[in-house]
């Protein structure tokens, strides 16, 4: 494999490898091409509003992959917003979105879910990665503290490593030996975000830093 893994890393990598053998849907949204194109345009509009840097960076990809990574970003953005900007019943809203976003045939009036379903099926992205991301983001609705680094690493895997693992299926990778690197990179990036936002998270009543290490 060419990479040494610690105990906590091996557990996360094993989760990621497990998804590679998962069955992938074979039929996408049963919508006419103009509606699917409109769904991808809706994802691009969302990215223009929320992340100019990602919009310009993704513009460097060939058009099919560019559309796909933007659909992935839009799926992640909608999921995250449901937890960060909750309505009256965020758990119900997130459960509803989970059903829609993981369906191979989402409603036509949910353009982000339509584009994401088309991308997921075209690039044979294991749906378990999307499930793991939604489950991890849902933790923010219920959990305010992490006792150990291993618990925090599980969270980082769910909200960040999964994004890299899904992206790999779009941009391309040579084989399962790439998985540990994606897992590590996702954890590292999320830990960086946590360290950057300690003050803001504290004001919101959250503490991601492991209590046993404080």
C-alpha positions in Angstrom: 0.0 0.0 0.0 3.0 2.3 0.6 1.6 4.3 3.5 1.7 3.7 7.2 -1.6 4.0 9.0 -2.2 4.7 12.7 -5.0 2.8 14.5 -7.6 5.7 14.0 -6.6 6.1 10.4 -7.0 2.4 9.6 -10.5 2.4 11.0 -11.5 5.3 8.7 -9.7 3.9 5.7 -11.5 0.6 6.2 -14.8 2.5 6.1 -13.8 4.2 2.9 -12.6 1.0 1.2 -15.9 -0.7 2.2 -17.8 1.8 0.1 -15.8 0.9 -3.1 -17.5 -2.5 -3.2 -21.0 -1.0 -2.8 -23.5 -1.5 -5.6 -24.0 1.7 -7.7 -27.2 2.8 -9.3 -27.4 2.2 -13.0 -30.3 4.4 -14.0 -30.4 8.1 -13.5 -33.1 10.8 -13.3 -35.9 10.0 -15.7 -36.0 13.6 -16.9 -35.6 15.0 -20.4 -32.1 16.4 -21.2 -33.2 20.1 -21.0 -34.3 19.7 -17.4 -31.1 18.0 -16.4 -29.1 20.8 -18.1 -31.2 23.3 -16.1 -30.4 21.4 -12.9 -26.7 21.7 -13.6 -27.1 25.4 -14.3 -28.8 25.8 -10.9 -25.8 24.3 -9.2 -23.5 26.7 -11.0 -25.6 29.7 -9.9 -25.5 28.5 -6.3 -21.7 28.3 -6.5 -21.3 31.7 -8.0 -23.3 33.1 -5.0 -21.4 31.2 -2.3 -17.9 30.5 -3.5 -16.2 32.5 -6.1 -12.9 30.7 -5.5 -14.3 27.3 -6.1 -16.2 28.5 -9.1 -13.0 29.8 -10.7 -10.9 26.8 -9.7 -13.4 24.3 -11.0 -13.5 26.2 -14.3 -10.1 24.7 -15.1 -11.6 21.2 -15.5 -13.1 19.8 -18.8 -16.8 20.7 -19.0 -18.2 17.2 -18.0 -16.0 17.1 -14.9 -16.6 20.7 -14.2 -20.3 20.2 -14.1 -20.0 17.1 -12.0 -17.7 18.7 -9.3 -20.1 21.7 -9.1 -23.0 19.4 -8.6 -21.1 17.7 -5.8 -20.3 21.0 -4.3 -23.9 22.1 -4.5 -25.1 18.9 -2.8 -22.6 19.4 0.0 -23.5 23.1 0.3 -27.3 22.4 0.6 -26.6 19.7 3.2 -24.4 21.9 5.3 -26.7 24.8 5.2 -29.6 22.7 6.6 -27.4 22.2 9.7 -25.9 25.6 9.9 -29.0 27.7 9.2 -31.7 25.4 10.5 -35.4 26.1 10.3 -38.1 25.2 12.9 -37.3 21.5 12.6 -33.8 21.0 11.2 -33.7 17.2 11.9 -36.8 16.7 9.8 -35.5 19.0 7.1 -32.2 17.1 6.9 -34.0 13.7 6.9 -36.2 14.9 4.0 -33.2 16.1 2.1 -31.4 12.8 2.7 -34.2 10.9 1.0 -34.2 13.3 -1.9 -30.5 13.6 -2.3 -29.8 9.9 -2.2 -32.6 9.0 -4.6 -31.7 8.1 -8.2 -34.9 9.8 -9.3 -35.3 12.9 -7.2 -38.2 15.3 -7.8 -37.9 17.6 -10.8 -38.3 20.7 -8.6 -35.2 19.8 -6.6 -32.5 20.8 -9.2 -29.5 20.3 -7.0 -30.6 16.7 -6.2 -31.3 16.1 -9.9 -27.8 17.2 -11.0 -26.2 15.3 -8.1 -28.1 12.1 -9.0 -27.0 12.4 -12.6 -23.4 13.0 -11.5 -23.4 10.2 -9.0 -24.6 7.7 -11.5 -22.5 8.9 -14.4 -19.3 8.7 -12.4 -20.3 5.6 -10.3 -19.8 7.4 -7.0 -20.6 5.0 -4.1 -23.7 6.3 -2.4 -22.4 5.3 1.0 -20.0 8.3 0.9 -22.9 10.7 0.5 -24.7 8.9 3.3 -21.7 9.2 5.6 -21.4 13.0 4.8 -25.1 13.6 5.7 -24.8 11.6 8.9 -21.7 13.5 10.0 -23.3 16.9 9.3 -26.4 15.8 11.2 -24.1 15.4 14.3 -23.9 19.2 14.4 -27.6 19.3 15.3 -27.1 17.1 18.4 -23.4 17.1 19.5 -21.5 20.1 20.9 -18.4 18.4 22.4 -15.9 15.7 21.4 -14.2 13.7 24.1 -11.3 12.1 22.2 -9.3 12.7 19.0 -10.6 9.5 17.6 -14.2 10.8 17.9 -13.2 14.0 16.2 -11.4 12.2 13.4 -14.6 10.2 12.7 -16.4 13.5 12.4 -13.7 15.0 10.1 -13.8 11.9 7.9 -17.6 12.3 7.6 -17.7 16.0 6.7 -14.5 16.3 4.7 -12.8 13.0 3.7 -16.0 11.8 2.1 -15.9 14.9 -0.2 -12.5 14.0 -1.4 -13.4 10.4 -1.9 -16.4 11.4 -4.0 -14.3 13.9 -6.0 -11.8 11.2 -6.8 -14.4 9.4 -8.8 -15.0 12.5 -10.9 -11.4 13.6 -11.4 -10.0 10.0 -11.6 -7.8 7.8 -9.5 -5.6 4.8 -10.2 -6.9 2.3 -7.6 -7.8 1.7 -4.0 -4.3 2.7 -2.8 -5.3 6.3 -3.3 -8.0 6.0 -0.7 -5.8 6.5 2.5 -4.4 9.7 1.0 -7.9 11.1 0.4 -8.9 10.2 4.0 -5.8 11.9 5.5 -6.2 15.0 3.4 -9.8 15.4 4.4 -9.1 15.0 8.1 -6.2 17.5 7.8 -8.3 20.1 6.0 -11.2 19.8 8.5 -8.8 20.1 11.4 -7.5 23.3 9.8 -11.0 24.6 9.6 -11.7 23.8 13.2 -8.5 25.6 14.4 -9.4 28.6 12.3 -12.9 28.8 13.7 -12.3 28.1 17.4 -13.6 31.5 18.5 -16.7 31.5 16.3 -17.6 27.9 17.3 -17.2 28.7 21.0 -19.6 31.6 20.6 -22.1 29.2 19.0 -21.7 26.8 22.0 -19.6 24.2 20.1 -16.2 22.9 21.0 -14.6 20.5 18.5 -11.2 20.4 20.3 -11.0 17.0 22.1 -11.8 17.5 25.8 -9.2 14.9 26.8 -6.5 17.0 25.2 -7.4 20.3 26.8 
